Amino acid sequence: MLILPDNPKLIGQGITGSEGSKALETMLSYGTKVVGGVTPGKGGTDVLGVPVFNSVKELSEKFGEIDATVIYVPPLFVKAAAVEALEAGIKFLLIFTEKVPTSDSAYIYALAQEKGANIIGPSSVGLINPAKKLKIGSIGGADPDRVFKEGNICIISKSGGMSSEIGLHLRNNGLGVSYALGIGGDRIAGTDFADFLMAVEDDPNTQASVIFGELGGTYEERVAEMVKAGKIKKPIVAFIAGEFTMTLPSEVQFGHAGAIIEGERGKPDHKRMVLKESGVLVVEDFDQIAGLLKKALQFKI
C-alpha cells in the first residue's frame, strides 16, 4: 500500500491552516486531486474549492473509502488526527508535522501496524510521482517540475531539502524520477529506506534508487541486511552525509531528532562500510550520483 493506486482518493487533515493551505495549493496545481479536508469546527467551509468536514468519519460518509491522508495539524494534535484516520480505515498516512512527541509517534506506529496501515513521517516533506502527477505534501514546492523530471529513479531521503536537490542533480544529468520521498529525520519513522525500497521492487517504472542518509539511526544498516538477503535486488546508490561529526563525541544530537550517534552504529563511515559490503554503490561525492546510476543501469555516459 506504500505504492498508491492511480488517482487515489486523497484527503488533507489541517488544510485550513497556513502550512496546510499552502501545500494544498501546490498539490492541486500539480494535478493531484484532493477530495476533501478535515478541520474540527470548520465543517461546511472550503479551501480552494476543496470541501472541509468536521471529522474523517463525516467526510467518509460523503466520499466513501479513502486511500490516503496528509496531516498538517500542530504537533500536539497529530496523534488524535492519525488515530482518527486509522480508525476510519485509511491505510496510507503522510505526516508533514515536525516536533511530534516521540511517545505519540510510537503510539501511531504501533496502531498502524495493528491496522495494517502505512505511515510516512512525521517530519516528511512529502511524496511525488511525476508520471502520475501525484504530489502529497510540500515536496518540490510550488514548481515541482523544475526539479523532478519523469523517469525511472526512486529517491528516498531523510532530508526534505535533499530530496529536491537530488532530483535537480538527476535532471541536470539527463535522468528522471519515478518516486521521490522524504521519510523525515525523527527517531521513530513510520517508513524507512528499506520499507520503500521493498515497495518499489515490484514497481515496473522504477529501475534503480538513490538513498540520502546521514549520521544516526540504523536505517542504512537495515538496507544492507535486506540487500544481502536478496530481498532488495534493484541497484541502489547511497550518499551518507555527516563526515564532520566523525571527530565529535557520541550521544550528541545533530540537526534531525534521529541524528544521534550511538557507539559505532550510526556513524557515517560505519554506514558506508556495511552498505559497500552488501553491494550497495556508495558515493563519496554528491556529484557522482548520476554517473554511478548510469553505470548501474548500463547507460552510455
N, C-alpha and C positions, 0 to 999 in steps of 0.2 A: 504493500500500500504506500510505500515511500515514493513509488512511481505512480502518480495520479493518472486517472483516465483522461482522454481528450475532453476538453470543455468541462472540467469539473465544476460541480455546484459549490461555489466558494462563498463564505461569509466573512465578515470582519467584526470582531468584538472590540469596542473602543474607537470606532472610526469617526466618532463625533469630536474627539479631542484633536489637539493641534497636530501631533505626530501622525495619528491615525488618518486624519483627513488629508494630510499631505501625501501620505503613502497611497491612499485610495485614489487620489487624482492621477498619480503616476501609473498605477496599475490599470486604471480604466483607459488612459491614453495609450498604453502599450497594446491594448486589445484584450485584456483579461476581464472576464465577466464576473462581477460581484453581485450576487442576487439580493443580499440584504445585510444589514448591520444590527448589532445589539448594543444598546446602552440603557441600563435601567433608568426609568423615569423620562426617557426621551422617545418612547414609542409613539408612532404616528407622524414623526417628522421624517426628513430625508436629508441626505448629504450627497450633493452632486447627482441627484436623481435616484440614489440608492435608498430604498425604504429602510427605516430604523424601527426595531422592535424592542420591547422591554426585556425579553428573555429569549434564549435559544429555543426553548420549547414553543413559544408563541410563533417564532419565525418558522420553525419546522412544520408547524400545523399549516402554514401558508404554502411552503415550498416543498415539503416532503423531505426525504432523506438528503442530508448534507454531506458532501465529500470531504470538505476541508474548511478550517477556520484559521484566520490570522489574528493574533491577540496583541492589542496595543494599549491595554489598560495599565494604570500605575502599578508599581511593584507589589504593593501590599494587597492588591485586588486580583493579581494573576491567578493565585490558587483557586479562588472562587470561580473565576471565569473558565479556567481549564477544567475544573471538576464539572461545571455546568455543561460544557461542550462534550466531555467524555460520557457523562450520564445520558446525554441526548443521543449517543451512538455515533458521534463523529470520530472517524478513525485517523485523521491527519490534523495535527495542531502545530502551527508555527508560531512561536512566541518571540516577538521582537523585543519586548521589555527587558531592560537591564536592571541589575541590582535586586533581582528576585531573591528573597531569603533562601539559603541553601536547604533548610528544612522543608520549605514549601516545594522547591524543585524536586526533592527526594520523594515527597508525597505524590506529586503529579506524575513522576516517572513510574512509581510503583502502581498507581491506579491505571495508568496507560498500559502497563504490562498485563495487568489483570483483565483489562477490557480488549486486549488485542489491538491497541491503537499505537500510532507513531507520533512522537514529539520531536520537533526540531527547535532547538534553543534550550533555555532562554538566551537572550542577547544575540539572536540570529538576525542578520541584516536581511535575510530572505532567500528565496529560490527563484531561478529563472530558467526558462526553456525557450530559446528564440524560435525554434521551429513551430512550436505550439502557441507562440505568443502568450505564454503563461508566465506571469510575474507575480509572486506572492511576497509582499513586504516591500522594503525600501531599496532593495538591491538595484544597482545601476542608476539610481536617482531618477531625474526627470527625463533623461535621454539615454536609455539603456543601449540603444543601437550604436551609440558612439563607442562603446567598449565591448559589447557582446554580439559577435557575428555568429550566425548559424553555422554549425559544424559538428564534429564528432568527438570532441574532447570534453570530459567532465572535470569541472573544477570544484574542489572541496577545500574550504579554508576555515581556520579558526578566526581569522581576522576578516571582518566585513569589507574593509577598505582594500585588502589584498585580493579579494575575490575579483573586484573590478580591475585592479592593477594587472592581474594575471590575464584577465580577459582582453585587456588592451594590448598586452605583450603578444598574446597569440594572434590577435587581429593584425597587428603590425608585421607579423611574420607569416601571414597567409593562412592562418589556422582559425577555426571557429569552435564554438562550444555547443554541446548537446544540453548539458546542465551546468549551472554554476550555483553553488550553495555555500552560505555562511553558517557553520554549525554553532558559532558562539564560543566564547572562551571561558565559560563558567566552570566551576569544579564539577558540577553534575550537568552533563549534556544529554539531552534526550536521544540524539543521534550522533554517533561519532564517525570517523573516517571509514572504518571497516563496515559499518552498517550500510552506508550509502554506496560504497564500492561493491558490496554484495548485491545491492539493488540494481545497479547498472550492469552487472554481469549478464543479465538477461535482456538488456536493452539493445536492440539491433542498431540504434543510432549512436551508441557510444562505443568507440574503438579503443580509447585509452583515457587515462585520468591523470590529473595533477593534484597533489595534496600540498597545501601550505601549512606546515606545522610550526610549533615554537616550543620553547622550553616548558617543562611542567606536564604532568599527567602521563598517561601511558597509551594514548590513542594510537600513536605511531607503532609502538611495540605490538599492539593488537593486530595492526595491519600486517606486520611482518609474520606473525604467527599464522594468520589466515592465508597469506601467500605461500608460506612453507607447507601448509597443509593442503595446498592445491584448491582451496575454496575460492580464491581470487586469482583469475588467470590472465585477465587483460593487463596490458602494460601500464605501469604506474611510474610517473616521475615525481620525486619528492624534493621540496626545498624546506629546510628547517632553519628558522630564524633564531637569533638569540646568542650568537657567538660571544658577545661582550660579557655575558654572565658567567663564563667559564672560570673566571678568576675571583668570583664573588662567593660569599658563604651560602650554604643551602638554607632551606626554610625561609627564604626571603621571597615575597610576592613581587612579581614584575608585571605591571600592566593588568592583564586579564586576571580575574579571580582564580582561574585554574593554572596560572603560570607560576607554579611553585616547584622548585627542585627539591626532591627528597632523596638524599643519597645519590647513587649513580643514575637510577632510573629517573627520567625526566630531563637529564642533561642533553643538550643538542648533539654532542659528539656520540653519546650512547645511542640516541635515536638513529643517527646516521649509520652507525655501525650495524645495528640489528636490521635496519632496512636493507642495507647493502648485502648483508649475509643472506637475506631471504630472496634476493633477486630484484628488489625494487631499484630503479635507476635514480640515484641521488645526485643532485647538482650542488656545487659549492657556490656558484654564481647565479643569481636570478636570471640573468640574460641568456643562460644556457638552456633554459627550459624548453623553448620551442625547437631548438636544434636537436635536442635529445628525443623529443617526441617524434620528430620527423624520422629520425633514425629507427626508433622503435616501431614505427608504422611503415618502415621501408619506403618512405617518400624520398624523392630526389631533392637534395638540398640545393 
